[in-house]
Amino acid sequence: MRQLDLRRFPGFFAVTMLCVVVLYAPLMVVAVYSFNASSSITLWGGFSLDWYADVFTGPEAPKFRVAAMNSLIIAVLAGCGATIIATAAAVAMHRAGRFRGKTASFALINLPLMVPEVVTAVASLIFFTAIGFSGGVGTILLAHLTFCIPFAYLPIAARMQSIPDAYEQAAMDLYATPWEAFRLVLLPLMMPGIFSGFLLAFIISLDDFLITNFVKGAGVETLPTAIFGAVKQGIKPNIMAISTLMLGVSVVFVTLSWLIGRSGQRDKA
């Protein structure tokens, strides 16, 4: 039976290019105008790096510095926590055999991916209010940790599926305990997936705005919410510079996640 090749369908290339333009043209416009020497966001006045210098030394630099530090701390902690939980979940799902509630557990792990983010944000706000948690870095961290678990789980689970359990069985045949078989055999083989999962969870947390805006409370800002607050007062070129820097960081981390995952698959092959 012939394999279906979508690329041969009439109009496939045109539709693909249209989608690429719609998705990425606004990002390119923001990146280009972040180097604009003029203070206008529509008129080109020549190439300049002044707005990038303004991000670090301008009057709004302290506000953005604090917001960036909050974002970084939360993203690191949420990424680490989500990766640990996702690793444990992947081991349980792929090495524990069949158990009651396995399908429900899998659905529960991936539920944040299927639920609209605004619903997750509202539910998190209601939950924290109900248990008496005041908004702050702690509530943002807990919300991000929950939301990032499925993003960390996907590359880790994909890596687990490609590792036969014969490796651990061989180790235990050679008198290794189950913990030693996991720590010395399985865990090193899982590391590319674990690193990919951490990087993906990190960048999802770093870039999140909607959930953060609902649960952050007064006086606490992350970089996305600080940018949103500045935009409400008018779009300035320094905002474009910050957005371009965040875009660059996101591209780097997503690329690293993809390269590490691909490297792990190539090493296995």
KOLNUMAR-582214 format. One record per residue (C-alpha): residue number from 0; residue in one letter; chain; x, y, z. Coordinates in pm, 1 decimal. Layout:
{NUM, A, A, {X, Y, Z}}
...
//
This chain:
{0, M, A, {0.0, 0.0, 0.0}}
{1, R, A, {137.5, 340.8, -98.5}}
{2, Q, A, {220.5, 574.1, 186.5}}
{3, L, A, {25.3, 900.3, 190.2}}
{4, D, A, {253.8, 1199.0, 125.7}}
{5, L, A, {83.1, 1525.5, 218.5}}
{6, R, A, {356.0, 1728.1, 49.6}}
{7, R, A, {227.1, 1615.5, -291.2}}
{8, F, A, {-121.2, 1757.7, -233.6}}
{9, P, A, {-201.1, 2064.2, -450.5}}
{10, G, A, {-161.2, 2385.3, -251.6}}
{11, F, A, {21.8, 2222.2, 41.3}}
{12, F, A, {330.8, 2441.4, 3.5}}
{13, A, A, {126.0, 2761.2, -31.0}}
{14, V, A, {-79.0, 2684.3, 281.4}}
{15, T, A, {239.1, 2599.3, 473.0}}
{16, M, A, {404.7, 2927.6, 375.4}}
{17, L, A, {89.4, 3120.8, 469.8}}
{18, C, A, {88.0, 2962.3, 814.9}}
{19, V, A, {458.6, 3039.0, 860.5}}
{20, V, A, {408.1, 3403.3, 762.8}}
{21, V, A, {104.9, 3448.4, 989.8}}
{22, L, A, {285.9, 3291.3, 1284.7}}
{23, Y, A, {633.3, 3439.0, 1251.0}}
{24, A, A, {602.9, 3768.1, 1059.3}}
{25, P, A, {490.5, 3961.2, 1374.0}}
{26, L, A, {788.8, 3820.9, 1564.5}}
{27, M, A, {1025.7, 3931.4, 1290.0}}
{28, V, A, {873.8, 4281.0, 1286.6}}
{29, V, A, {926.1, 4312.2, 1663.6}}
{30, A, A, {1284.8, 4186.0, 1633.4}}
{31, V, A, {1370.1, 4425.7, 1347.3}}
{32, Y, A, {1222.4, 4734.8, 1514.0}}
{33, S, A, {1402.2, 4658.3, 1840.0}}
{34, F, A, {1714.8, 4782.9, 1654.6}}
{35, N, A, {1544.1, 5104.3, 1544.2}}
{36, A, A, {1735.5, 5422.4, 1630.2}}
{37, S, A, {1410.6, 5618.8, 1634.6}}
{38, S, A, {1173.5, 5623.0, 1930.1}}
{39, S, A, {890.1, 5552.1, 1686.9}}
{40, I, A, {761.9, 5196.3, 1665.0}}
{41, T, A, {656.5, 5237.1, 1301.0}}
{42, L, A, {913.4, 5467.7, 1135.4}}
{43, W, A, {1262.8, 5332.7, 1073.0}}
{44, G, A, {1536.4, 5572.2, 1184.9}}
{45, G, A, {1846.3, 5361.7, 1131.1}}
{46, F, A, {2022.2, 5077.4, 1308.4}}
{47, S, A, {2100.3, 5118.2, 1678.7}}
{48, L, A, {2154.1, 4914.6, 1995.5}}
{49, D, A, {2040.7, 5198.4, 2221.9}}
{50, W, A, {1717.7, 5028.0, 2323.9}}
{51, Y, A, {1903.8, 4715.2, 2434.1}}
{52, A, A, {2129.1, 4936.8, 2647.2}}
{53, D, A, {1815.1, 5104.0, 2784.9}}
{54, V, A, {1685.7, 4763.6, 2899.7}}
{55, F, A, {1987.9, 4725.8, 3130.0}}
{56, T, A, {2066.4, 5086.9, 3221.2}}
{57, G, A, {1748.9, 5287.7, 3156.1}}
{58, P, A, {1501.0, 5422.3, 3412.7}}
{59, E, A, {1289.2, 5105.8, 3396.3}}
{60, A, A, {1589.7, 4872.4, 3424.9}}
{61, P, A, {1552.3, 4799.6, 3802.0}}
{62, K, A, {1189.0, 4694.5, 3755.2}}
{63, F, A, {1274.5, 4461.8, 3469.0}}
{64, R, A, {1579.7, 4327.2, 3654.1}}
{65, V, A, {1370.1, 4221.7, 3954.2}}
{66, A, A, {1103.1, 4073.5, 3727.6}}
{67, A, A, {1365.4, 3880.2, 3528.8}}
{68, M, A, {1518.2, 3742.3, 3849.5}}
{69, N, A, {1173.9, 3629.0, 3971.0}}
{70, S, A, {1108.7, 3462.9, 3635.5}}
{71, L, A, {1446.4, 3287.5, 3640.2}}
{72, I, A, {1412.2, 3156.5, 3996.0}}
{73, I, A, {1056.8, 3034.0, 3938.4}}
{74, A, A, {1146.6, 2873.8, 3604.0}}
{75, V, A, {1446.4, 2687.4, 3750.5}}
{76, L, A, {1253.9, 2558.8, 4052.5}}
{77, A, A, {943.2, 2469.2, 3851.3}}
{78, G, A, {1156.0, 2300.3, 3585.3}}
{79, C, A, {1347.1, 2093.7, 3841.5}}
{80, G, A, {1032.6, 1994.9, 4033.5}}
{81, A, A, {836.3, 1911.2, 3719.2}}
{82, T, A, {1127.0, 1705.6, 3582.7}}
{83, I, A, {1159.5, 1500.9, 3903.0}}
{84, I, A, {786.0, 1430.1, 3914.0}}
{85, A, A, {774.0, 1356.7, 3540.5}}
{86, T, A, {1068.8, 1116.6, 3567.4}}
{87, A, A, {901.4, 927.0, 3850.1}}
{88, A, A, {575.6, 917.4, 3652.8}}
{89, A, A, {749.7, 792.0, 3338.1}}
{90, V, A, {925.1, 513.8, 3530.2}}
{91, A, A, {595.8, 410.7, 3692.2}}
{92, M, A, {402.1, 420.1, 3364.2}}
{93, H, A, {661.1, 226.9, 3160.9}}
{94, R, A, {826.6, -3.5, 3414.8}}
{95, A, A, {550.7, -88.0, 3664.5}}
{96, G, A, {358.2, -312.3, 3425.1}}
{97, R, A, {-20.2, -305.8, 3423.4}}
{98, F, A, {-192.5, -164.6, 3729.6}}
{99, R, A, {-539.5, -42.1, 3814.1}}
{100, G, A, {-588.9, 317.0, 3714.5}}
{101, K, A, {-301.1, 331.4, 3467.8}}
{102, T, A, {-512.9, 487.1, 3193.7}}
{103, A, A, {-659.9, 738.3, 3437.7}}
{104, S, A, {-310.0, 823.2, 3562.0}}
{105, F, A, {-190.6, 886.9, 3208.9}}
{106, A, A, {-489.7, 1112.8, 3143.2}}
{107, L, A, {-428.5, 1299.2, 3469.5}}
{108, I, A, {-64.0, 1363.8, 3382.2}}
{109, N, A, {-156.6, 1507.8, 3042.2}}
{110, L, A, {-467.7, 1695.1, 3160.2}}
{111, P, A, {-295.8, 2039.5, 3175.1}}
{112, L, A, {-217.5, 2004.6, 2803.9}}
{113, M, A, {-582.6, 1952.0, 2713.1}}
{114, V, A, {-746.1, 2204.7, 2945.7}}
{115, P, A, {-747.5, 2566.2, 2816.9}}
{116, E, A, {-483.6, 2768.4, 2999.1}}
{117, V, A, {-735.4, 3028.2, 3114.9}}
{118, V, A, {-935.5, 2752.3, 3284.7}}
{119, T, A, {-620.6, 2634.2, 3463.2}}
{120, A, A, {-548.3, 2993.5, 3567.4}}
{121, V, A, {-898.0, 3051.2, 3709.0}}
{122, A, A, {-898.7, 2712.4, 3882.9}}
{123, S, A, {-558.3, 2783.7, 4039.9}}
{124, L, A, {-676.5, 3123.5, 4164.2}}
{125, I, A, {-992.3, 2973.9, 4317.0}}
{126, F, A, {-793.7, 2693.4, 4480.6}}
{127, F, A, {-534.0, 2923.9, 4635.5}}
{128, T, A, {-807.2, 3158.5, 4757.9}}
{129, A, A, {-1002.5, 2868.3, 4909.0}}
{130, I, A, {-704.7, 2737.9, 5108.6}}
{131, G, A, {-597.7, 3085.5, 5217.1}}
{132, F, A, {-278.1, 3122.7, 5013.8}}
{133, S, A, {-199.5, 3484.8, 4935.4}}
{134, G, A, {-65.7, 3557.8, 4589.0}}
{135, G, A, {311.1, 3570.1, 4553.3}}
{136, V, A, {614.5, 3381.7, 4429.1}}
{137, G, A, {496.2, 3064.8, 4607.4}}
{138, T, A, {159.9, 3052.2, 4431.5}}
{139, I, A, {324.2, 3119.2, 4094.5}}
{140, L, A, {572.9, 2839.4, 4158.9}}
{141, L, A, {304.2, 2586.6, 4255.5}}
{142, A, A, {90.0, 2676.6, 3953.1}}
{143, H, A, {387.1, 2655.4, 3715.4}}
{144, L, A, {499.7, 2327.2, 3867.4}}
{145, T, A, {159.3, 2170.9, 3797.6}}
{146, F, A, {136.0, 2315.7, 3447.9}}
{147, C, A, {491.6, 2213.6, 3346.7}}
{148, I, A, {471.3, 1845.6, 3446.2}}
{149, P, A, {322.1, 1718.9, 3116.5}}
{150, F, A, {573.8, 1921.7, 2913.4}}
{151, A, A, {858.8, 1755.1, 3102.3}}
{152, Y, A, {686.9, 1416.2, 3087.9}}
{153, L, A, {655.9, 1394.6, 2709.0}}
{154, P, A, {1029.3, 1378.3, 2614.9}}
{155, I, A, {1111.2, 1165.0, 2920.1}}
{156, A, A, {836.2, 914.7, 2838.2}}
{157, A, A, {943.8, 908.0, 2473.2}}
{158, R, A, {1297.0, 824.4, 2584.5}}
{159, M, A, {1170.3, 556.1, 2823.0}}
{160, Q, A, {974.3, 386.7, 2545.5}}
{161, S, A, {1293.3, 345.3, 2343.9}}
{162, I, A, {1485.5, 172.6, 2627.6}}
{163, P, A, {1420.4, -203.9, 2657.6}}
{164, D, A, {1377.5, -334.6, 3011.7}}
{165, A, A, {1634.0, -605.2, 2931.2}}
{166, Y, A, {1908.4, -369.6, 3049.7}}
{167, E, A, {1775.6, -355.4, 3405.2}}
{168, Q, A, {1700.0, -727.6, 3404.9}}
{169, A, A, {2057.6, -801.5, 3300.1}}
{170, A, A, {2188.3, -577.8, 3578.2}}
{171, M, A, {1972.9, -754.3, 3838.7}}
{172, D, A, {2085.2, -1092.9, 3703.1}}
{173, L, A, {2434.7, -970.5, 3791.4}}
{174, Y, A, {2321.2, -913.1, 4151.4}}
{175, A, A, {2235.4, -544.8, 4129.3}}
{176, T, A, {1947.3, -431.6, 4347.1}}
{177, P, A, {1648.3, -266.1, 4173.5}}
{178, W, A, {1770.1, 73.6, 4296.5}}
{179, E, A, {2122.4, 7.3, 4163.1}}
{180, A, A, {1979.5, -107.1, 3829.6}}
{181, F, A, {1781.9, 214.9, 3806.1}}
{182, R, A, {2062.4, 445.8, 3923.6}}
{183, L, A, {2351.2, 287.2, 3732.7}}
{184, V, A, {2178.2, 158.4, 3418.6}}
{185, L, A, {1839.7, 311.0, 3347.2}}
{186, L, A, {1898.3, 666.3, 3471.9}}
{187, P, A, {2207.8, 733.9, 3254.3}}
{188, L, A, {2016.1, 608.7, 2950.0}}
{189, M, A, {1727.3, 840.8, 3038.7}}
{190, M, A, {1943.7, 1152.7, 3079.5}}
{191, P, A, {1890.7, 1295.1, 2726.9}}
{192, G, A, {1514.0, 1278.8, 2777.9}}
{193, I, A, {1543.2, 1421.6, 3129.6}}
{194, F, A, {1750.9, 1717.5, 3009.2}}
{195, S, A, {1507.9, 1777.5, 2722.1}}
{196, G, A, {1214.9, 1765.8, 2963.4}}
{197, F, A, {1380.6, 2011.8, 3201.0}}
{198, L, A, {1463.1, 2258.8, 2923.8}}
{199, L, A, {1109.9, 2240.9, 2787.7}}
{200, A, A, {952.8, 2288.0, 3132.5}}
{201, F, A, {1195.0, 2573.1, 3206.2}}
{202, I, A, {1105.8, 2771.2, 2895.2}}
{203, I, A, {730.7, 2708.1, 2937.8}}
{204, S, A, {751.6, 2850.3, 3291.4}}
{205, L, A, {974.7, 3140.2, 3187.4}}
{206, D, A, {737.4, 3251.2, 2910.0}}
{207, D, A, {406.0, 3197.0, 3087.4}}
{208, F, A, {187.2, 3503.1, 3129.2}}
{209, L, A, {-176.8, 3397.3, 3167.5}}
{210, I, A, {-151.1, 3169.8, 3472.4}}
{211, T, A, {106.8, 3399.0, 3632.6}}
{212, N, A, {-114.0, 3704.7, 3590.6}}
{213, F, A, {-400.8, 3532.4, 3773.7}}
{214, V, A, {-208.6, 3396.3, 4073.0}}
{215, K, A, {81.9, 3639.3, 4125.5}}
{216, G, A, {-86.1, 3879.1, 4366.6}}
{217, A, A, {-7.5, 4246.9, 4412.5}}
{218, G, A, {352.7, 4367.5, 4407.5}}
{219, V, A, {499.3, 4055.0, 4245.3}}
{220, E, A, {602.5, 4062.0, 3881.4}}
{221, T, A, {763.6, 3821.8, 3641.8}}
{222, L, A, {913.4, 3937.0, 3314.1}}
{223, P, A, {602.8, 3860.6, 3101.2}}
{224, T, A, {370.2, 4040.8, 3344.2}}
{225, A, A, {612.8, 4333.6, 3372.2}}
{226, I, A, {615.9, 4363.3, 2992.7}}
{227, F, A, {236.2, 4352.6, 2987.6}}
{228, G, A, {218.2, 4628.2, 3248.0}}
{229, A, A, {460.5, 4844.0, 3049.1}}
{230, V, A, {267.5, 4787.7, 2725.5}}
{231, K, A, {-52.2, 4919.1, 2887.9}}
{232, Q, A, {123.3, 5254.7, 2919.3}}
{233, G, A, {219.2, 5252.7, 2552.8}}
{234, I, A, {444.3, 5039.5, 2332.1}}
{235, K, A, {802.6, 5164.3, 2342.8}}
{236, P, A, {1108.4, 5032.9, 2156.4}}
{237, N, A, {1267.6, 4906.3, 2479.3}}
{238, I, A, {971.4, 4669.8, 2515.8}}
{239, M, A, {1051.8, 4535.9, 2170.1}}
{240, A, A, {1412.5, 4484.5, 2280.4}}
{241, I, A, {1307.1, 4287.3, 2589.3}}
{242, S, A, {1063.1, 4081.8, 2381.5}}
{243, T, A, {1337.5, 4003.1, 2130.3}}
{244, L, A, {1571.2, 3891.6, 2410.1}}
{245, M, A, {1301.7, 3662.3, 2549.9}}
{246, L, A, {1235.2, 3527.4, 2201.0}}
{247, G, A, {1604.8, 3453.9, 2158.0}}
{248, V, A, {1623.3, 3271.6, 2492.2}}
{249, S, A, {1314.7, 3066.7, 2402.9}}
{250, V, A, {1457.9, 2969.3, 2063.7}}
{251, V, A, {1789.4, 2867.2, 2221.6}}
{252, F, A, {1629.2, 2649.0, 2491.0}}
{253, V, A, {1379.5, 2482.6, 2255.6}}
{254, T, A, {1662.8, 2412.4, 2008.8}}
{255, L, A, {1879.0, 2266.6, 2285.7}}
{256, S, A, {1590.4, 2046.7, 2399.2}}
{257, W, A, {1542.7, 1917.6, 2043.4}}
{258, L, A, {1916.2, 1862.1, 1986.9}}
{259, I, A, {1962.2, 1674.8, 2315.4}}
{260, G, A, {1661.6, 1452.6, 2243.7}}
{261, R, A, {1786.3, 1385.5, 1891.5}}
{262, S, A, {2136.8, 1312.9, 2019.7}}
{263, G, A, {1997.4, 1057.6, 2262.7}}
{264, Q, A, {1809.9, 880.1, 1985.1}}
{265, R, A, {2119.7, 879.7, 1763.1}}
{266, D, A, {2341.8, 741.0, 2042.7}}
{267, K, A, {2092.6, 459.9, 2101.8}}
{268, A, A, {2088.1, 378.0, 1731.3}}
//
